[in-house]
Amino acid sequence: MMELSLCTISFRHQLIALPDIASWAAQAGFQAIELWGVHAFHLSDQLHLDAAWLNEEHGLRVSMLSDYLPMDGDERAALTRMRSLCRLANHWGALKVRTFAGKLASHQLSRTQYQALVGRMRRLCDVAAEHQVSLLVETHPGTYADCTPTALELMGNVDHPACGLNFDVLHLWEAGEDPAESWKVLAPYVKHLHLKNIRQRELLPVFAPHNVYAPAGSREGMVPLFAGACDYRDFFRRLPRDRFYQASLEWFGGFCKSVLKYDCWDVHQQFGDRETQIIKNPMSHNKHIGIPSRAAN
């Protein structure tokens, strides 16, 4: 079984309130929401919007907060932001916070810089553990976790129970890997997946952060999940079915609602989910992450 989250970052340039996004997400077949850190911070003064409201009104939950913690510079500032994110995660009932492993590719880091990164990650994970939250590193180009070997190395060196991976399928494919083979190696650390696609490999730079976040940035090559160069049907077919998966459809292009609704339906069809399951008790499902699920067949 796969639980699918809608990312609020998909609506970053649209004037849509969270209650409206949540209402639509539930109708479209999503089970959860991945809340962008920026959105979470700006919603913090609306205390009536919380985990209970989201579940009672819409049958949804927040699966993860996605943010960008600094991996160098002032450590006190990084730890302060981590504590703020953890408090927001607790408010929303989310058990995961996503970040990146710095701003340099693995081949660009000196040994000293790498050791500093590992130390920073451990201390951030200490804060996460205090709040019963996991800190997930995303596999992403331009960071230390830019391929399977370096992501595995980082997990092994950080060696913290609150540390895990957000497995971005496309970015591992971008690294020249077979994502299904990468999964076999990284699966023990994976607690979430990001799903998106591109029409052809040459257009991958469209996902560069400076372009994605720009309102007038190019969206050329962004396509629905099963219409791109990365073969998601093959990837899903090769995933073990004895596990409960949590994933987010990470759509950055236009026509958000039509694309996301179609992809949500298609992913559930690929997984053989006969119907989208509205999860009423998120804690009962989070304990299954990374271990065989009794609900999966």
C-alpha positions as a printed NumPy array, in Angstrom:
array([[  0.   ,   0.   ,   0.   ],
       [  1.13 ,   3.547,  -0.682],
       [ -0.12 ,   6.587,   1.205],
       [  0.101,   9.662,  -1.004],
       [  0.667,  13.235,   0.126],
       [ -0.045,  16.414,  -1.76 ],
       [  2.72 ,  19.018,  -1.414],
       [  1.568,  22.521,  -0.535],
       [  4.62 ,  23.797,  -2.42 ],
       [  2.706,  22.906,  -5.61 ],
       [  0.474,  25.9  ,  -4.847],
       [  3.331,  28.248,  -3.92 ],
       [  2.365,  30.84 ,  -6.563],
       [ -1.408,  30.572,  -6.187],
       [ -3.715,  32.351,  -3.789],
       [ -5.347,  29.301,  -2.211],
       [ -5.931,  28.877,   1.528],
       [ -4.94 ,  25.665,   3.288],
       [ -8.559,  24.71 ,   4.101],
       [ -9.362,  24.867,   0.38 ],
       [ -6.261,  22.847,  -0.52 ],
       [ -7.131,  20.231,   2.108],
       [-10.732,  19.968,   0.93 ],
       [ -9.625,  19.427,  -2.655],
       [ -6.853,  16.976,  -1.684],
       [ -9.297,  14.742,   0.158],
       [-11.718,  14.756,  -2.779],
       [ -8.871,  13.952,  -5.196],
       [ -7.887,  10.812,  -3.282],
       [ -4.875,  11.97 ,  -1.259],
       [ -4.433,  10.687,   2.281],
       [ -2.011,  13.301,   3.584],
       [ -0.36 ,  16.663,   3.05 ],
       [  3.324,  17.508,   2.929],
       [  3.471,  20.981,   4.422],
       [  6.143,  23.334,   3.116],
       [  8.088,  24.834,   6.006],
       [  7.413,  28.385,   4.815],
       [  3.686,  27.669,   4.871],
       [  3.884,  26.061,   8.308],
       [  5.617,  29.107,   9.784],
       [  3.069,  31.507,   8.279],
       [  0.177,  29.408,   9.595],
       [  1.559,  29.307,  13.134],
       [ -0.704,  32.12 ,  14.364],
       [ -3.847,  30.248,  13.246],
       [ -3.926,  27.834,  16.141],
       [ -7.298,  26.362,  15.166],
       [ -5.599,  24.858,  12.115],
       [ -3.893,  21.771,  13.516],
       [ -3.728,  17.999,  13.278],
       [ -7.152,  17.482,  14.846],
       [ -8.817,  19.975,  12.489],
       [ -7.203,  18.416,   9.418],
       [ -8.254,  14.905,  10.386],
       [-11.749,  15.706,  11.628],
       [-12.691,  18.059,   8.799],
       [-10.944,  16.383,   5.883],
       [ -9.779,  12.91 ,   6.963],
       [ -6.185,  13.912,   6.227],
       [ -2.952,  14.286,   8.141],
       [  0.372,  16.059,   7.673],
       [  2.969,  13.478,   6.717],
       [  6.027,  15.735,   6.72 ],
       [  7.303,  19.307,   6.986],
       [  9.774,  20.201,   4.236],
       [ 12.429,  22.775,   4.992],
       [ 16.054,  23.731,   4.366],
       [ 18.195,  23.607,   7.479],
       [ 21.63 ,  25.277,   7.265],
       [ 24.444,  22.728,   7.393],
       [ 27.194,  25.283,   7.872],
       [ 27.555,  28.659,   9.542],
       [ 25.937,  29.577,  12.861],
       [ 25.001,  26.316,  14.558],
       [ 22.897,  27.982,  17.225],
       [ 20.694,  29.47 ,  14.514],
       [ 20.362,  26.043,  12.864],
       [ 19.398,  24.375,  16.144],
       [ 16.919,  27.15 ,  16.924],
       [ 15.249,  26.682,  13.54 ],
       [ 15.194,  22.92 ,  14.063],
       [ 13.416,  23.35 ,  17.4  ],
       [ 10.863,  25.652,  15.758],
       [ 10.257,  23.127,  12.981],
       [  9.87 ,  20.317,  15.491],
       [  7.312,  22.299,  17.487],
       [  5.387,  22.937,  14.268],
       [  5.657,  19.254,  13.363],
       [  4.228,  18.344,  16.777],
       [  1.407,  20.841,  16.282],
       [  0.488,  19.189,  12.978],
       [  1.084,  15.621,  14.172],
       [  3.87 ,  15.159,  11.627],
       [  6.671,  12.757,  12.482],
       [  9.144,  13.854,   9.805],
       [ 11.075,  16.983,   8.831],
       [ 12.835,  17.038,   5.452],
       [ 16.092,  18.863,   4.722],
       [ 19.095,  18.741,   2.377],
       [ 22.659,  17.596,   3.076],
       [ 24.246,  20.986,   2.52 ],
       [ 24.695,  23.023,  -0.642],
       [ 27.719,  21.291,  -2.167],
       [ 27.873,  18.12 ,  -4.248],
       [ 29.639,  15.151,  -2.664],
       [ 32.768,  15.571,  -4.791],
       [ 33.107,  19.215,  -3.711],
       [ 33.381,  18.606,   0.038],
       [ 36.721,  18.322,   1.754],
       [ 37.089,  15.711,   4.478],
       [ 36.921,  18.44 ,   7.103],
       [ 33.716,  19.839,   5.616],
       [ 32.203,  16.372,   5.496],
       [ 33.009,  15.711,   9.15 ],
       [ 31.415,  19.044,  10.047],
       [ 28.305,  18.059,   8.084],
       [ 28.057,  14.752,   9.934],
       [ 28.442,  16.5  ,  13.282],
       [ 25.796,  19.091,  12.411],
       [ 23.412,  16.359,  11.306],
       [ 23.88 ,  14.441,  14.563],
       [ 23.104,  17.482,  16.684],
       [ 20.051,  18.339,  14.602],
       [ 18.896,  14.748,  14.995],
       [ 19.321,  15.062,  18.775],
       [ 16.788,  17.915,  18.679],
       [ 14.494,  15.871,  16.436],
       [ 14.62 ,  12.941,  18.851],
       [ 13.711,  15.201,  21.77 ],
       [ 10.492,  16.041,  19.906],
       [  9.85 ,  12.467,  18.684],
       [ 10.439,  13.52 ,  15.089],
       [ 12.722,  12.102,  12.387],
       [ 15.001,  14.307,  10.28 ],
       [ 15.102,  13.116,   6.676],
       [ 17.844,  13.955,   4.196],
       [ 16.669,  14.15 ,   0.595],
       [ 18.64 ,  12.513,  -2.206],
       [ 19.308,  15.567,  -4.338],
       [ 21.954,  16.906,  -6.763],
       [ 24.174,  19.656,  -5.446],
       [ 24.168,  18.121,  -1.954],
       [ 26.235,  15.418,  -0.293],
       [ 23.411,  12.891,  -0.76 ],
       [ 23.586,  13.204,  -4.546],
       [ 23.794,   9.454,  -5.247],
       [ 23.295,   6.124,  -3.528],
       [ 26.886,   5.574,  -2.286],
       [ 27.149,   9.018,  -0.643],
       [ 23.63 ,   8.836,   0.829],
       [ 24.504,   5.443,   2.308],
       [ 27.817,   6.761,   3.628],
       [ 26.101,   9.726,   5.27 ],
       [ 23.494,   7.545,   6.96 ],
       [ 26.191,   5.227,   8.251],
       [ 28.353,   8.028,   9.606],
       [ 25.544,  10.049,  11.193],
       [ 24.299,   6.776,  12.735],
       [ 21.368,   8.314,  14.595],
       [ 17.962,   6.672,  15.163],
       [ 16.216,   9.949,  14.281],
       [ 17.979,  10.209,  10.921],
       [ 16.543,   8.859,   7.681],
       [ 16.18 ,   9.456,   3.958],
       [ 13.648,  11.066,   1.686],
       [ 14.155,   8.947,  -1.43 ],
       [ 13.719,  11.198,  -4.481],
       [ 13.308,   8.742,  -7.333],
       [ 13.965,  11.156, -10.186],
       [ 17.105,  12.614,  -8.662],
       [ 18.676,   9.181,  -8.24 ],
       [ 17.765,   8.455, -11.871],
       [ 19.361,  11.813, -12.69 ],
       [ 22.562,  10.521, -11.059],
       [ 22.631,   7.739, -13.649],
       [ 21.284,   5.064, -11.34 ],
       [ 18.499,   2.524, -11.602],
       [ 16.159,   3.737,  -8.814],
       [ 14.872,   0.22 ,  -8.123],
       [ 18.443,  -0.959,  -7.506],
       [ 19.132,   2.141,  -5.385],
       [ 16.077,   1.232,  -3.343],
       [ 17.524,  -2.173,  -2.473],
       [ 20.555,  -0.463,  -0.94 ],
       [ 18.897,   2.477,   0.792],
       [ 15.586,   0.91 ,   1.859],
       [ 16.57 ,   0.446,   5.536],
       [ 16.911,   4.225,   5.859],
       [ 14.024,   5.39 ,   3.667],
       [ 11.019,   6.888,   5.464],
       [  9.483,   8.837,   2.589],
       [  9.613,   9.127,  -1.205],
       [  9.319,  12.081,  -3.573],
       [  7.763,  11.391,  -6.965],
       [  8.09 ,  13.61 , -10.048],
       [  9.196,  13.227, -13.672],
       [ 10.713,  14.979, -16.694],
       [ 10.064,  14.594, -20.403],
       [ 13.74 ,  14.082, -21.235],
       [ 17.016,  14.018, -19.324],
       [ 18.362,  17.182, -20.96 ],
       [ 15.597,  19.212, -19.309],
       [ 16.435,  18.194, -15.715],
       [ 17.914,  21.648, -14.875],
       [ 14.315,  22.906, -14.77 ],
       [ 14.208,  21.485, -11.229],
       [ 17.058,  23.714, -10.018],
       [ 15.788,  25.477,  -6.868],
       [ 16.327,  28.999,  -8.208],
       [ 14.108,  28.16 , -11.196],
       [ 11.447,  26.162,  -9.345],
       [ 10.854,  28.888,  -6.78 ],
       [ 10.738,  31.724,  -9.329],
       [  7.162,  32.673, -10.326],
       [  8.342,  33.302, -13.895],
       [ 10.68 ,  30.297, -14.004],
       [ 10.57 ,  27.788, -16.836],
       [  8.347,  24.726, -16.425],
       [  9.452,  23.137, -19.703],
       [  9.64 ,  19.366, -19.521],
       [  7.644,  18.93 , -16.32 ],
       [  5.195,  16.135, -17.091],
       [  2.778,  13.856, -15.224],
       [  4.406,  10.997, -13.356],
       [  3.858,   8.272, -15.956],
       [  4.514,  10.444, -19.013],
       [  8.229,  11.061, -18.501],
       [ 11.658,   9.601, -19.149],
       [ 12.001,   7.944, -15.733],
       [ 10.034,   4.696, -15.847],
       [  7.841,   4.767, -12.745],
       [  5.788,   1.763, -13.802],
       [  8.957,  -0.322, -13.76 ],
       [ 10.055,   1.226, -10.457],
       [  6.752,   0.524,  -8.726],
       [  6.569,  -2.972, -10.196],
       [  9.933,  -3.828,  -8.64 ],
       [  9.187,  -2.424,  -5.182],
       [  8.426,  -5.052,  -2.515],
       [  4.734,  -5.219,  -1.656],
       [  5.27 ,  -6.271,   1.977],
       [  5.824,  -2.696,   3.099],
       [  3.695,   0.37 ,   3.837],
       [  4.998,   3.294,   1.759],
       [  4.589,   7.012,   2.257],
       [  5.25 ,   9.267,  -0.724],
       [  4.535,  12.759,  -2.003],
       [  3.634,  13.822,  -5.52 ],
       [  6.034,  16.721,  -5.995],
       [  4.5  ,  18.742,  -8.822],
       [  6.007,  22.13 ,  -9.699],
       [  4.264,  22.845, -13.013],
       [  0.961,  24.361, -14.057],
       [ -2.531,  22.839, -14.074],
       [ -1.858,  21.583, -10.546],
       [ -5.232,  20.101,  -9.767],
       [ -5.735,  18.191, -12.996],
       [ -2.205,  16.72 , -13.028],
       [ -2.164,  15.819,  -9.337],
       [ -5.593,  14.208,  -9.384],
       [ -4.676,  12.04 , -12.362],
       [ -1.291,  11.05 , -10.905],
       [ -2.834,  10.241,  -7.533],
       [ -5.325,   7.891,  -9.152],
       [ -2.683,   6.31 , -11.38 ],
       [ -0.236,   5.637,  -8.54 ],
       [ -2.941,   3.866,  -6.538],
       [ -3.805,   1.828,  -9.61 ],
       [ -0.169,   0.834, -10.062],
       [ -0.03 ,  -0.299,  -6.439],
       [ -3.255,  -2.219,  -6.731],
       [ -4.947,  -0.107,  -4.068],
       [ -8.598,  -0.841,  -4.734],
       [ -9.627,   2.349,  -3.035],
       [ -7.836,   5.283,  -1.485],
       [ -7.802,   4.8  ,   2.256],
       [ -8.489,   7.786,   4.489],
       [ -6.201,   7.311,   7.458],
       [ -7.941,   8.25 ,  10.694],
       [ -5.161,   7.267,  13.078],
       [ -1.802,   8.465,  11.694],
       [  0.207,   7.149,  14.622],
       [ -0.942,   3.597,  13.907],
       [  0.47 ,   3.853,  10.391],
       [  3.707,   5.678,  11.112],
       [  4.913,   2.764,  13.216],
       [  4.861,   0.649,  10.057],
       [  7.306,   2.842,   8.147],
       [ 10.32 ,   0.765,   7.249],
       [  8.899,  -2.538,   8.427],
       [  6.53 ,  -5.044,   6.819],
       [  2.932,  -3.853,   6.91 ],
       [  0.087,  -6.15 ,   7.897],
       [ -2.167,  -4.031,   5.644],
       [ -0.082,  -4.601,   2.504],
       [ -0.93 ,  -7.487,   0.216]])
